[in-house]
Amino acid sequence: MSYISELVSSRELLANLTIREVKGKYRRTVFGQLWSLINPLATMLVYTIVFSFIFRARVVTGDPSGITIYPLWLMCGLLPWMFFTRVVNGGMSSIVANGSLIKKVYFPRIALPLSTVGSVGFTWLIEMGVLSLALLVFGSHLLPWLPLLVLMMALLALFAAGFAMLFSIINVYFRDMQHLVSIVLQMWMYLTPIIYPIDLVEEASAKYGSWILTVYRLNPMERFVEVFRNFLYDNRWPDPTDFVFCFLAAAVTFAVGFLAFSKNEKKLAELL
């Protein structure tokens, strides 16, 4: 409890580190924070051209919203995934990148990966706001679902923060971790129904064995993406088991990451 109270007392430091990350990310750039919109839009354009026009990906109809726009369906899953990967990658390198600061002065080191969550979350709020406006323009009725959407954003933030804290410690001991994680995240993305509907997995499961879908759905990000699409694109309640799965995944991952970080926090200055 003393470590937690110490972190709470350092909330001003956490806020300042977050602001530093936000301002420093696009420092000396012409477009500034507009890059937070340009990057996902460019990614959406590439995926839309490749998978919608070239590979003729199946257009998913929102149930019951009735929306049939692949780019919007794609972004409902892509933005949560991009937030997750940014937090994991940024948080994992936060300790090593601030090694000189850690050696000079004492402060709760956990503020570094958590500030990454805050700075990436700031950008994510802008992106989700633009996506929500686009969905409203094209007939989505997501306004009643906004409180639950915010709750899901908080759960995903906790889930990503857990990985960020855990990997930031491992990265201090094994610098190869950042390269390994980048490969794993690439594979993880294609094992998550972001650019293709889960219907394809269900069809393969019906053909080759139900175990395929069972194993596939053990992926926590599959559940997060599904719930986000239920709120944003479909405008309906998600499957209760999906929501419970997301809650448990966020709680367990954050707890593991926090415990791992708090136990190794005092050794960081010596290891860097």
C-alpha positions in Angstrom: 0.0 0.0 0.0 2.9 2.4 0.7 4.0 2.1 -3.0 0.5 2.8 -4.2 0.2 5.8 -1.9 3.6 7.0 -3.1 2.4 6.8 -6.7 -0.8 8.7 -5.8 1.2 11.4 -4.2 3.2 11.7 -7.4 0.2 12.3 -9.6 1.4 15.8 -10.5 4.6 14.2 -11.8 2.6 11.7 -13.8 0.6 14.5 -15.3 3.8 16.4 -16.3 5.4 13.4 -17.8 2.2 12.8 -19.8 2.2 16.4 -21.1 5.8 16.1 -22.0 5.1 13.0 -24.0 2.2 14.6 -25.8 4.1 17.8 -26.6 7.4 16.0 -27.6 5.8 13.5 -29.9 5.2 15.9 -32.7 7.6 18.6 -31.8 9.0 20.6 -34.7 6.6 19.1 -37.2 4.4 21.1 -39.5 1.1 19.3 -38.9 1.6 18.7 -35.2 -1.3 16.8 -33.6 -2.9 16.3 -37.0 -0.5 13.4 -37.5 -2.5 11.5 -34.9 -5.3 11.6 -37.5 -3.2 11.2 -40.7 -1.5 8.0 -39.6 -4.6 5.9 -38.9 -6.3 7.4 -42.0 -3.4 6.4 -44.1 -3.4 2.9 -42.6 -7.1 2.6 -43.2 -6.7 3.7 -46.8 -4.0 1.0 -47.4 -6.1 -1.8 -45.8 -9.2 -0.7 -47.6 -7.6 -0.7 -51.0 -5.9 -4.1 -50.4 -8.6 -6.0 -48.7 -11.8 -4.3 -50.0 -10.9 -3.6 -53.6 -8.2 -6.2 -54.4 -9.1 -9.2 -52.3 -12.8 -8.3 -52.2 -13.2 -8.6 -48.4 -16.8 -9.3 -47.3 -18.6 -6.2 -46.4 -20.1 -6.5 -42.9 -23.5 -5.1 -42.2 -24.1 -3.5 -38.8 -26.7 -5.2 -36.8 -29.0 -3.4 -36.1 -27.4 -0.2 -37.4 -27.6 -1.3 -41.0 -24.3 0.4 -41.9 -22.4 -1.3 -44.7 -19.2 0.7 -45.0 -16.0 -1.3 -44.8 -13.6 1.6 -43.9 -15.8 2.5 -40.9 -16.0 -1.2 -39.9 -12.2 -1.5 -40.2 -11.5 1.6 -38.1 -13.8 0.4 -35.3 -11.3 -2.5 -34.8 -8.1 -0.8 -36.0 -8.1 2.1 -33.6 -8.4 0.0 -30.4 -5.6 -2.2 -31.8 -3.3 0.8 -32.6 -3.8 2.1 -29.1 -2.8 -1.2 -27.7 0.3 -1.6 -29.7 1.4 2.1 -29.2 1.1 1.7 -25.4 2.9 -1.7 -25.3 5.8 -0.5 -27.6 6.1 3.0 -25.9 5.7 1.7 -22.4 8.2 -1.1 -23.0 11.0 1.3 -24.0 10.1 4.0 -21.4 12.5 2.8 -18.7 15.5 2.3 -20.9 14.8 5.6 -22.8 14.8 7.5 -19.5 17.8 5.8 -17.9 19.7 9.0 -17.3 16.7 10.5 -15.5 16.3 7.4 -13.3 20.0 7.5 -12.3 19.8 11.2 -11.3 16.7 11.5 -9.1 14.3 9.2 -7.3 10.6 9.1 -8.3 8.1 6.3 -8.7 9.5 4.7 -11.9 6.1 3.3 -12.7 5.1 6.8 -13.7 7.1 6.4 -16.9 5.1 3.5 -18.5 1.8 5.0 -17.2 2.6 8.4 -18.8 2.9 6.5 -22.1 -0.7 5.3 -21.5 -1.8 8.8 -20.8 -0.1 10.4 -23.9 -1.3 7.6 -26.3 -4.7 7.8 -24.7 -4.9 11.6 -25.4 -4.3 10.9 -29.1 -6.7 8.0 -29.0 -9.5 10.2 -27.7 -9.1 12.5 -30.7 -9.1 9.6 -33.1 -12.2 8.0 -31.5 -14.0 11.3 -31.5 -13.4 11.7 -35.3 -14.6 8.1 -35.9 -17.7 8.7 -33.8 -18.6 11.8 -35.8 -18.1 9.9 -39.0 -20.3 7.1 -37.8 -23.0 9.5 -36.7 -22.9 11.1 -40.2 -23.5 7.7 -41.8 -26.4 6.8 -39.6 -25.0 5.2 -36.5 -27.0 5.6 -33.3 -24.0 5.4 -30.9 -24.8 8.3 -28.5 -26.6 6.0 -26.0 -23.6 3.7 -26.0 -21.0 6.3 -25.3 -20.8 5.8 -21.5 -20.2 2.0 -22.1 -17.7 2.9 -24.8 -15.7 5.0 -22.4 -15.7 2.1 -19.9 -14.4 -0.2 -22.6 -11.6 2.3 -23.4 -10.6 2.3 -19.7 -10.5 -1.5 -19.6 -8.4 -1.6 -22.7 -6.1 1.0 -21.2 -5.6 -1.2 -18.1 -5.0 -4.2 -20.3 -2.4 -2.4 -22.3 -0.8 -0.8 -19.2 -0.3 -4.2 -17.7 1.7 -5.4 -20.7 3.6 -2.1 -20.8 4.7 -2.4 -17.2 5.7 -6.0 -17.5 7.6 -5.7 -20.7 9.3 -2.5 -19.5 10.9 -4.5 -16.7 11.8 -7.5 -19.0 13.3 -5.0 -21.5 15.8 -3.7 -18.9 17.1 -7.3 -18.4 16.9 -8.4 -22.0 17.1 -5.7 -24.6 16.1 -8.2 -27.3 12.6 -8.0 -25.9 11.6 -5.0 -28.0 12.4 -6.7 -31.2 10.6 -9.9 -30.2 7.5 -8.0 -29.1 7.3 -6.2 -32.5 7.3 -9.6 -34.3 4.7 -11.0 -31.9 2.4 -8.0 -32.3 2.5 -8.3 -36.1 1.4 -12.0 -35.8 -1.1 -11.1 -33.1 -2.8 -8.5 -35.3 -3.5 -11.1 -38.1 -4.8 -13.5 -35.5 -7.4 -10.8 -34.5 -10.4 -10.1 -36.7 -9.5 -6.5 -37.5 -9.2 -6.6 -41.3 -11.5 -9.6 -41.8 -14.7 -10.6 -40.1 -14.8 -13.4 -37.5 -17.3 -15.2 -39.8 -14.4 -16.5 -41.8 -13.0 -18.2 -38.7 -16.4 -19.6 -37.8 -16.7 -21.1 -41.3 -13.2 -22.7 -41.0 -14.2 -24.0 -37.6 -17.3 -25.6 -39.0 -15.3 -27.2 -41.7 -12.2 -28.3 -39.9 -13.3 -28.6 -36.2 -14.9 -26.5 -33.5 -11.6 -26.4 -31.6 -10.3 -23.7 -34.0 -12.9 -21.1 -32.9 -12.5 -22.1 -29.3 -8.7 -21.5 -29.4 -9.1 -18.4 -31.5 -11.4 -16.8 -29.0 -8.9 -17.2 -26.2 -7.3 -14.1 -27.7 -8.3 -11.2 -25.4 -7.9 -8.6 -28.2 -10.5 -10.5 -30.3 -13.0 -9.9 -27.5 -12.1 -6.2 -27.1 -12.4 -5.6 -30.9 -15.7 -7.4 -30.9 -17.1 -5.3 -28.1 -15.9 -2.1 -29.6 -17.6 -3.0 -32.9 -20.8 -3.9 -31.1 -21.0 -0.4 -29.5 -19.7 1.7 -32.4 -20.7 -0.1 -35.6 -23.6 -2.4 -34.6 -25.1 -0.2 -31.8 -26.1 -3.1 -29.6 -25.2 -4.9 -26.4 -22.2 -7.2 -26.7 -22.3 -10.8 -25.6 -22.0 -10.7 -21.8 -19.3 -13.3 -21.9 -17.2 -11.0 -24.1 -17.6 -8.2 -21.6 -16.7 -10.4 -18.6 -13.7 -11.8 -20.5 -12.4 -8.2 -21.2 -12.9 -7.2 -17.6 -11.0 -10.2 -16.3 -8.2 -9.9 -18.9 -7.7 -6.2 -18.0 -7.7 -6.9 -14.2 -5.4 -9.9 -14.3 -2.9 -8.3 -16.8 -2.8 -5.0 -14.9 -2.3 -6.8 -11.6 0.5 -9.0 -13.0 2.3 -6.0 -14.6 2.0 -3.9 -11.5 3.3 -6.6 -9.2 6.2 -7.3 -11.5 7.1 -3.7 -11.8 6.8 -2.9 -8.1 9.1 -5.8 -7.1 11.8 -4.8 -9.6 11.5 -1.0 -9.4 14.3 -0.5 -6.8 16.8 -2.3 -9.0 16.3 -0.3 -12.1 19.0 2.4 -11.4 21.6 -0.4 -10.9 20.6 -2.3 -14.0 20.6 0.6 -16.5 
